[in-house]
Amino acid sequence: MSYRNDAALDFLATRRSHPPKMLRAPAPDRAEILRLLTLAARSPDHGKLEPWRFVVLERGALDRLAPILRDQVLAAGQDGAVADKAASAFASPVIVAVVSAPVASDKVPRWEQFLSAGAVCLGLVNAALASGWGAAWLTGPAVLDETFGRTHLGLSENERIVGLVHIGSRGETPPERPRPDVAAKTTWLE
């Protein structure tokens, strides 16, 4: 009995993130987002701890937070171009903040729980792309400044944003980019 899934392999061989500037409205509705989150949650999770959660930023929240983020970037000493770029990323139709929410465990270290949250980010991007949406996993000032998540997204001291997954309708097809030489990055041990 073969478990090979050629359609899935073709998808993985050709998947391409869609930068936020190429995303358009409409965004997926709440039911569709919940479906995508359910698919993303089927990610590696040693110990079944579910050490992550989601904060969905809809249009109203994005419009409210964009100028706040811009001001925070300026206050941190960055120039106007960097601040404008950070705020403009919030023009995406919807953004899902994937939050690392580590759980006390004697068996699963925090770093491994953080990796699980990263796997959820990739799972969410792939679920969105496979469903016909455009999507990209980004970080940037809203992720790197931990106070932004605590102040504006309700994160606890124990939590941090792992990634902002931008989702929307596909605009133009992004150009292909160079891919790594996997053979050059692989060591074989016998």
C-alpha positions as CSV (number, residue, x, y, z in Angstrom):
1,M,0.0,0.0,0.0
2,S,1.5,3.3,-1.1
3,Y,1.0,6.5,1.0
4,R,2.7,8.7,-1.6
5,N,0.8,11.9,-2.2
6,D,2.0,13.4,-5.5
7,A,-0.3,16.4,-5.3
8,A,1.1,17.3,-1.9
9,L,4.7,16.8,-3.1
10,D,4.0,19.0,-6.2
11,F,2.6,21.7,-3.8
12,L,5.7,21.6,-1.6
13,A,8.0,21.7,-4.6
14,T,6.3,24.8,-6.0
15,R,4.9,26.7,-2.9
16,R,5.8,30.4,-2.8
17,S,5.0,32.9,-0.1
18,H,3.2,36.0,-1.2
19,P,4.7,39.2,0.2
20,P,2.1,41.4,2.0
21,K,2.3,44.1,-0.7
22,M,0.9,41.6,-3.2
23,L,-2.1,40.6,-1.0
24,R,-5.5,42.0,-1.7
25,A,-8.9,42.0,-0.1
26,P,-11.0,40.1,0.6
27,A,-9.5,38.3,3.5
28,P,-10.7,34.8,4.5
29,D,-13.7,35.0,6.8
30,R,-13.6,33.9,10.4
31,A,-14.9,30.3,9.6
32,E,-12.1,30.0,7.0
33,I,-9.5,31.4,9.3
34,L,-10.5,28.8,12.0
35,R,-10.2,26.1,9.4
36,L,-6.7,27.3,8.5
37,L,-5.7,27.5,12.2
38,T,-7.0,24.0,12.7
39,L,-4.8,22.7,9.9
40,A,-1.8,24.7,11.2
41,A,-2.2,23.2,14.7
42,R,-1.5,19.8,13.2
43,S,2.2,20.6,13.8
44,P,5.0,18.8,15.7
45,D,4.2,19.3,19.4
46,H,6.4,17.0,21.7
47,G,4.4,16.3,24.8
48,K,1.1,17.5,23.3
49,L,1.6,20.8,25.3
50,E,0.1,23.1,22.6
51,P,2.7,25.7,23.5
52,W,1.3,28.4,21.2
53,R,-1.8,30.4,20.6
54,F,-3.2,32.8,17.9
55,V,-4.2,36.4,17.9
56,V,-6.1,37.3,14.7
57,L,-5.7,40.9,13.7
58,E,-8.7,42.0,11.5
59,R,-8.9,45.2,9.5
60,G,-10.1,47.4,12.4
61,A,-7.2,46.2,14.7
62,L,-4.7,46.6,11.9
63,D,-5.8,50.2,11.1
64,R,-5.6,51.0,14.8
65,L,-2.2,49.4,15.4
66,A,-0.3,50.6,12.2
67,P,0.2,54.2,13.4
68,I,1.1,53.0,16.9
69,L,3.7,50.7,15.5
70,R,5.1,53.5,13.3
71,D,5.4,55.7,16.3
72,Q,7.1,53.0,18.3
73,V,9.7,52.3,15.6
74,L,10.5,56.1,15.4
75,A,10.7,56.2,19.2
76,A,13.2,53.3,19.1
77,G,15.5,55.5,17.0
78,Q,14.7,54.2,13.5
79,D,14.2,56.5,10.6
80,G,11.0,57.3,8.9
81,A,11.5,54.8,6.0
82,V,11.8,51.9,8.5
83,A,8.8,53.2,10.4
84,D,6.7,53.5,7.3
85,K,7.7,50.0,6.1
86,A,6.7,48.5,9.4
87,A,3.3,50.3,9.4
88,S,2.6,49.5,5.8
89,A,2.9,45.8,6.5
90,F,-0.3,46.2,8.5
91,A,-2.1,46.9,5.2
92,S,-2.6,43.1,4.7
93,P,-6.2,42.0,4.7
94,V,-5.7,39.9,7.9
95,I,-2.7,39.0,10.0
96,V,-2.5,36.1,12.4
97,A,0.1,36.6,15.2
98,V,1.4,33.1,16.2
99,V,2.3,33.4,19.9
100,S,4.8,31.2,21.7
101,A,3.0,30.3,25.0
102,P,5.4,27.9,26.7
103,V,4.0,25.4,29.2
104,A,5.9,24.3,32.4
105,S,7.3,20.9,31.6
106,D,10.1,18.7,33.0
107,K,10.3,16.9,29.7
108,V,10.0,19.5,27.0
109,P,12.4,22.4,27.1
110,R,11.2,25.9,26.3
111,W,13.3,26.1,23.1
112,E,11.6,23.0,21.8
113,Q,8.2,24.5,22.5
114,F,9.3,27.7,20.7
115,L,10.2,25.5,17.7
116,S,6.7,24.0,17.8
117,A,5.3,27.6,17.5
118,G,7.5,28.1,14.5
119,A,6.2,24.9,12.9
120,V,2.7,26.3,13.4
121,C,3.7,29.4,11.5
122,L,4.8,27.3,8.5
123,G,1.8,25.1,8.8
124,L,-0.5,28.2,8.7
125,V,1.3,29.6,5.6
126,N,1.1,26.2,3.8
127,A,-2.6,25.7,4.8
128,A,-3.4,29.2,3.4
129,L,-1.5,28.7,0.2
130,A,-3.0,25.2,-0.4
131,S,-6.4,26.8,0.1
132,G,-5.8,29.3,-2.6
133,W,-5.0,32.3,-0.5
134,G,-1.8,34.3,-0.6
135,A,0.2,34.2,2.6
136,A,3.6,35.0,4.1
137,W,5.3,34.6,7.5
138,L,7.1,37.7,8.6
139,T,8.7,39.1,11.7
140,G,9.8,42.8,11.9
141,P,9.5,45.5,14.6
142,A,6.1,44.3,15.9
143,V,7.7,40.9,16.7
144,L,11.2,42.0,17.7
145,D,9.9,44.6,20.2
146,E,8.4,42.3,22.9
147,T,6.6,45.2,24.5
148,F,4.4,45.7,21.4
149,G,2.9,42.2,21.9
150,R,2.3,42.7,25.6
151,T,0.9,46.2,25.3
152,H,-1.3,45.8,22.2
153,L,-2.0,42.1,21.7
154,G,-2.4,41.0,25.4
155,L,0.6,38.8,25.6
156,S,1.9,37.8,29.1
157,E,5.5,38.2,30.2
158,N,5.9,34.5,29.4
159,E,4.8,34.8,25.8
160,R,6.2,36.3,22.6
161,I,5.2,36.6,19.0
162,V,7.0,34.0,16.8
163,G,5.6,35.4,13.5
164,L,3.0,37.4,11.8
165,V,1.3,35.4,9.1
166,H,-0.2,37.7,6.5
167,I,-3.2,36.3,4.6
168,G,-5.3,37.6,1.8
169,S,-6.4,37.2,-1.7
170,R,-3.6,36.6,-4.2
171,G,-2.6,39.6,-6.3
172,E,0.3,39.2,-8.8
173,T,2.3,36.0,-8.7
174,P,5.5,36.7,-7.0
175,P,8.7,36.0,-9.0
176,E,10.5,32.8,-8.3
177,R,13.6,33.3,-6.1
178,P,16.9,31.5,-5.9
179,R,16.7,28.3,-3.9
180,P,19.4,26.7,-1.8
181,D,21.9,24.2,-3.1
182,V,20.7,21.4,-0.8
183,A,23.6,19.1,-1.7
184,A,26.1,21.8,-0.6
185,K,24.3,22.2,2.7
186,T,24.1,18.4,3.4
187,T,26.6,16.3,5.3
188,W,26.3,12.5,5.1
189,L,27.5,10.4,8.0
190,E,27.9,6.6,7.6
